[in-house]
């Protein structure tokens, strides 16, 4: 299994340490742009105002990408999720010692992050007493699942099957569609048996994409199953 594990974004970054090439920088940038919101939610739950959380998040990524902090990643515990939160906490601690959050603009690296959408999403977070760490873990898991579903949707649309995908995705894990196979079959002008086969194939493809997405955030194939378990645990919070 290990021998067939193709290099993924985080495994490439960890292997490069602080001596990243253009490819490793691009891989890290892609990961950061995909998983920035859990950090923003962590900062908001810690009491930061929206503007301060935005500055903190952008400033963190600027330093992460410019200064090669990734050499601090432990190859023996190479999960991007854990590395990112630990590094962000350290960054937030340094910022507390300064009079103001880092200013926007200048020549620093800036990722294309939609903070207006981030604030809308944060407004929907549960208001009960949940720690910032739990918010981060849950948001990370949900972000990953959203990416998996979005990838499946794009695949279906490219194959000209966007409509059937929307009708069938409710049968995937976490789906809220309570219609029966027969009801969906009628809407798609398919037999109930054909719908069952289509759902079976979609679930298999979902599992494949889920494992592939998780693999992008860990350094070795041995960590995929443990990371999946951690994500499922976060969703049960």
N, C-alpha and C positions, 0 to 999 in steps of 0.2 A: 504493500500500500504506500509506504513512504517513498519508494522509488518512483511511483507514478504521480506523485504530488507535484503538479506544475507550479513554478514560482508564481506567487500571488503578490498583491500590492504590498501588504505588510511584511511578508517574508522577505521580499526584495529590499525593502527599506531597512529592516533589522539587520540583514546580512551586510548592507552597505555601512551601517553605523553612522558615524558623523562625516563620512566621506562620500556623500551622495553624488551621483551623476545627474544629468538632466532627466534621465528615466526615473530614478528614485525620487527626485523632487516632484516630478509629475505624478507619480504613484501616491506620494504623501499628500499632495495637494488635492487629489481626487478623493482620498479618504476623508480629509478634513472638511471638504465641501459637502460630503455625504453625511457626516456625523457631527456637524457643528451644533445642531439644535439641542441635544442632551446637555452640552456644556452651558449653553445659554439658559436653559431651564434650571440647571443647578445654581447658577449665579442669581437668578431671579428668586429662587426659593431660599437662598441665603440672605435675602433682604436687599439685594441691589435693585436700584431703580432701572427702568428699561434702558435709558440712555447709558447708564453706567455699565450695565451688563453687556450692551452692544460694544462699548469701547473696550471692555475687559476681554471679550471674546475675540474681537478683531486684533487687539494688541497681542494677545496670546499667540494667535496663528502667525502674525507677522514675525514674532521672535522665534517661534518654532521652525518656520520655513527659512528664516534668514540665518539663524545661528547654529543650526544643526544639532538641536537638543537630542536628536534621536540616538546619539551615542549612549545616552543614559538608559535606553531600553535594555532590559535584561533578556538575552536570548533564551534563557531558561524559563522565563515567564513572559513570553512574547505576545500577549494579547493587546491589541491596539486599544481596546476599550479601557483596560486597566491603566495602561501607560498614559493615555490621554487625560484621564481624570486626575491622576497623580501629578502630572506636569502642570495641569491647569490650576490645581490647588496651590502649588508652589508659586505660580505666576500671580495668583490672586493675593497670596500672602505678601509678595513683594510690592504689589500695587497698594496694599493697605498702608504701607510705610511711606507712600508718597502723598503729596498734598492733593493731587487730582488724578483722575483717570487719564490714560494716554489720549492725546488729541487725535482726532481724525485727520486724514489727509497726509500730506508730505510725500516722501518718496518710498514709504514703507510698502511692503506687500499687502494687498487687500484682496481678500477672497470675495467672490460674488455671492454674498449671503443675504437672503431676504429677511431682514429683521422685522419688518412690518408683519410678515406672515408668522415669524417666530413669536411675536407678541400676541397675535391672534390665537395661535396654538397654545401659548402659555395661559391665556385667559380661560381656556377650557380644562386646564389641569385641575384635579380634585383639590378642594380647599381644605380638606381635613389635614390633620397633623402628620404629614409625611416628610421624612427627612430629605434633604437635598440629594443625598446619595441614592436614596430609593427612587426619587424622581429621575435622576440621571440613568439608573439601571433600567427602569421601565421605559423611559423615552428611547434609550438606545435600542432595546428590543423591538419596540414598535416601529422605530425608524427603519431598522433592518427588515422587518416584515413588509413595510410599505415599499421598500426598494425591490423586494422579491416580487410582490404583486405588480408593481409598475413594470418590471422587466417582463413578466408573463403577459401583461396587457400589450406591451409594445410588440412582442413576438406575435401575438394573435392578430394585431392590426396589420403588421407587415405581411402576414399570411392571408389577409382578407377575411379573418375570422373574429373581428372585434366584437360583433354582435353576439355570437354564441359564447364568447368568453365572458361577457358581462352577465349572460344568463346562467352560466355554470359556476362562476367564481364564488357564488354564495355557498357552494358545497365544500369549499376549501376550509381548512382549519381557521376558526375565528369568524367564519361566515355567519351572517344573520338571516339569510334567506330561509324561511320555513316552508317553502313550497315543496311538494313532492316531486319525484322524478317524472311522474305522469303529467303533472301540471306544466313542468318545464318542457317536456317533450312536445306537448300540444302547442306551446308558444313557439317552438323552434321547428315545427313540422317534422319531427323526428319520432322514431319509436322509443318507447321507454327503455328498451334494451340498449339502443344506440346511445342514449343519454348516459346510462350507467357506464358504458364503455368509455365514453368521452370524459366523464368525471374521474374514472379510474386513471386514465392517462394524464389528465390535468393534475391530479394529486401527485402522481409520480414525478411529473415535471416540476411541480412545486417543491417537492422534497429535494430534487436535484439542485434547483436554483437556490434553495435555502442553504444547503450545505456549501454550495459554491460561494454564496455571499458571506457566510461565516468564515470560510477559508480565507477570504480576502483580508480578514482582520486578525488572523493568528499567524504565528511564525512557523508552525509545524503541523502536519496532518494529525498528529496525536492529540492536539488540542481542540479539534473540531467538535468532538462529541461532548467534551466537558463544557465548551463554550455554549453549545446548544442547550445543555442542561441549565446553565446559568441564566440564559435568556428566558427559558420557560419559567424558571423560578421567579425571575423579575416580573413576569406577566401575572403571576399569582399574587403579587403584593397587593 
